[in-house]
Amino acid sequence: MRNLVEKLSRTVSIAPLAFFRICFGLLMAFSLLRIYLNGWIERNYLDPAFHFSYSGLNFLQLPESLIYPAFILAFLGALGIAFGFLYRFSAVLFLIAFLGIELTDKAYYLNHYYFVSLMGFLLIFLPAHRNYSIDALIFPKIRIQKIPFLHIFILQAQVAVLYVFAGVAKLNPDWIFHAEPLSIWLPAYSDLPLVGPLLAWKPTAYIFSYFAIFYDLTIPFWLWSKRFKPIAFAAVITFHGFTALLFPIGLFPLIMGVTALIFLSPERIQNLLSPISMKSNNGRLPSAKHTWVGLYLLVQVLLPLRGYFQGGNLFWHEDAYRFGWRVMLTEKAGLTYFELEFPNGKRSIVEPEEYLNAFQIKEMSVQPDMILEFAHFLNQEFGGNTKVYARSYVSLNGDGSRLFIQPNLDLAALPLSTPNKNLVIPFKS
């Protein structure tokens, strides 16, 4: 333990941390601008009549009047991070605004948005602005050349947690024994020139599945290795470049490529940033908080583990599924509508399209907690004394559509905290 503390306390150039700050801030600014230019702000946050909340955090959902201001503030905060201008304020501003957007609707949860939130949180406490920044230009006294390696390691460790748990999540029967869902997805690209027939070949899905496990479980350690670092970076570019070409997963490949830069050697990045380096007037270093870093990483390790103690088929009921780095693990599709029973005994069918956009419907139809929450909304929408039943059919990894939510449950009468397992019909292979 003493050797580990000494290793993490050794001083290295601040350049990798500053370079990460610049790249992260610019990427986040680009991401937010992309959402605006594609019209997704109105489509996702202003047009729907209902938004899904995270359990117990519905009070943090932004009203419509604050959606555009939140995007603007997050954008300005991202630029402030990139250029190191009013850095602490900018980092806090970005995180609060970004979280406000993300907590407004659970339907848009993505692993890489969660990852961005964590990295943004860590940057608040790191001295990433104390060189190569506008703050360091304006306030020469804050300039430093060296920092404890711990300040870089915490970001590297967060990346490693994502990868390793993404690999662990792939150690399931469908992925290992049936190459699912890749065996479903890859043949869809069989018409591509040259590689199309290869993608349609059944063994290709198995090869890709096993390589993805190996990649996720080991890539952080290759990136930490001085000897294999160049090969590891080539693997990162190839792996995420390939997934970006084949699968519609947004900015996730680019985010992972950018965050991998934190593993570059300090000397290499220092040479890259030498034209904008600022000499330090003092040698004081930020203190290294080993205990707090250890507690933070402990939480990051324990949080994904909670899903493995739920019992049943986790991919079916999805109890404790989020925040566990389960990336592209299933092909899950569903169809859900609701039957309402009024106090006078009359019944009526409600289609979700009346209140939700297409993406919300797609996500809700396969996630029991969202079905339950929408049922509560419908109960209130129709007077507060209405029974609400879900008629839901879901297929998992091409195994055929089957009844999902127990059809005789009055969902409006159940508390929102009801475990997903108590709502679904157990999955039987």
Secondary structure by P-SEA (a helix, b strand, c coil): caaaaaaaaccccaaaaaaaaaaaaaaaaaaaaaaaaacccccccccccbbbbccccccccccccaaaaaaaaaaaaaaaaaaccaaaaaaaaaaaaaaaaaacccccccaaaaaaaaaaaaaaaccccccccaaaaaccccccccccaaaaaaaaaaaaaaaaaaaaaacccccccccccccccccccccccccccccccaaaaaaaaaaaaaaaacaaaaaacccaaaaaaaaaaaaaaaaaacccccaaaaaaaaaacccccaaaaaaaacccbbbbcccccccccaaaaaaaaaaaaaaaaccccccccccccccccccccccccccccbbbbbbbbccccbbbbbbccccccaaaaaaaaacaaaaaaaaaaaaaaacccbbbbbbbbbbcccccccccccccccccccccccccccccccccc
